[in-house]
């Protein structure tokens, strides 16, 4: 993949992340690409590489200390592993 690649770009790195993500019981939860020259971070949720949040580091640092709840930043959230269900005990009549 990288040996035949054009110059490194966020799109290329996203393809590498997509090829190497983990699924199943312990899936990849977040992936990030750091473009340090442009001071931009690309954030991906789970292994949905069709949607990302672009974070401008200069702008964020101007805003001061903050925190974000990441899941609501994304419109498409795919369940990646079945959620174990607990069964209520059966009552015997």
C-alpha positions as CSV (number, residue, x, y, z in Angstrom):
1,X,0.0,0.0,0.0
2,X,2.6,2.5,1.0
3,X,5.3,1.3,-1.4
4,X,3.1,2.3,-4.4
5,X,1.7,5.4,-2.8
6,X,1.8,9.0,-3.9
7,X,2.9,11.6,-1.4
8,X,1.6,11.1,2.1
9,X,-1.8,12.7,2.6
10,X,-4.7,12.3,5.1
11,X,-6.6,10.2,2.5
12,X,-3.7,7.8,2.2
13,X,-3.2,7.6,6.0
14,X,-7.0,7.0,6.3
15,X,-6.7,4.0,3.9
16,X,-3.9,2.6,6.1
17,X,-6.0,3.0,9.3
18,X,-9.0,1.3,7.5
19,X,-6.7,-1.6,6.5
20,X,-5.4,-2.0,10.0
21,X,-8.4,-1.4,12.3
22,X,-9.6,-3.9,14.8
23,X,-13.2,-5.3,14.8
24,X,-15.0,-7.8,17.1
25,X,-15.0,-7.9,20.9
26,X,-12.3,-5.2,21.3
27,X,-12.7,-2.9,18.3
28,X,-10.8,0.2,17.4
29,X,-12.7,3.0,19.1
30,X,-11.0,6.2,17.8
31,X,-8.5,6.8,15.1
32,X,-6.7,10.1,14.5
33,X,-4.5,11.6,11.8
34,X,-2.3,14.4,12.9
35,X,-1.3,16.9,10.1
36,X,1.3,18.8,12.1
37,X,2.3,21.1,9.2
38,X,-1.2,22.3,8.8
39,X,-2.0,22.0,12.5
40,X,-5.1,19.9,11.8
41,X,-6.3,16.7,13.5
42,X,-8.7,14.3,11.7
43,X,-10.8,12.2,14.1
44,X,-12.6,9.0,13.2
45,X,-15.1,7.2,15.4
46,X,-14.8,3.4,15.6
47,X,-13.8,2.2,12.1
48,X,-16.1,4.4,10.1
49,X,-13.6,6.0,7.8
50,X,-16.3,7.6,5.6
51,X,-16.9,10.3,8.2
52,X,-14.4,12.4,10.2
53,X,-14.3,15.5,12.4
54,X,-11.6,18.0,11.3
55,X,-10.1,19.8,14.3
56,X,-8.2,23.0,13.6
57,X,-5.6,23.1,16.4
58,X,-4.9,26.8,16.1
59,X,-8.6,27.6,16.6
60,X,-9.0,25.2,19.4
61,X,-6.0,26.5,21.3
62,X,-7.4,30.0,20.9
63,X,-10.6,28.9,22.6
64,X,-8.8,27.8,25.7
65,X,-9.4,24.7,27.8
66,X,-12.5,22.7,26.7
67,X,-13.7,19.1,26.5
68,X,-16.0,17.4,24.0
69,X,-18.3,14.4,24.1
70,X,-17.0,12.7,21.0
71,X,-19.9,10.3,19.9
72,X,-22.4,13.1,19.2
73,X,-19.9,14.8,16.8
74,X,-20.7,12.0,14.3
75,X,-23.9,11.4,12.4
76,X,-23.3,7.7,11.5
77,X,-22.4,5.4,14.4
78,X,-22.3,1.7,13.6
79,X,-22.6,-0.8,16.4
80,X,-19.3,-2.7,16.3
81,X,-19.9,-5.5,18.8
82,X,-23.1,-7.0,20.2
83,X,-24.0,-5.6,23.6
84,X,-24.4,-8.4,26.1
85,X,-28.0,-8.5,27.4
86,X,-28.8,-9.5,30.9
87,X,-31.9,-11.5,31.3
88,X,-34.3,-10.9,34.1
89,X,-34.8,-14.0,36.2
90,X,-37.8,-16.0,35.3
91,X,-40.6,-16.1,37.8
92,X,-42.1,-19.6,38.4
93,X,-45.9,-19.4,39.0
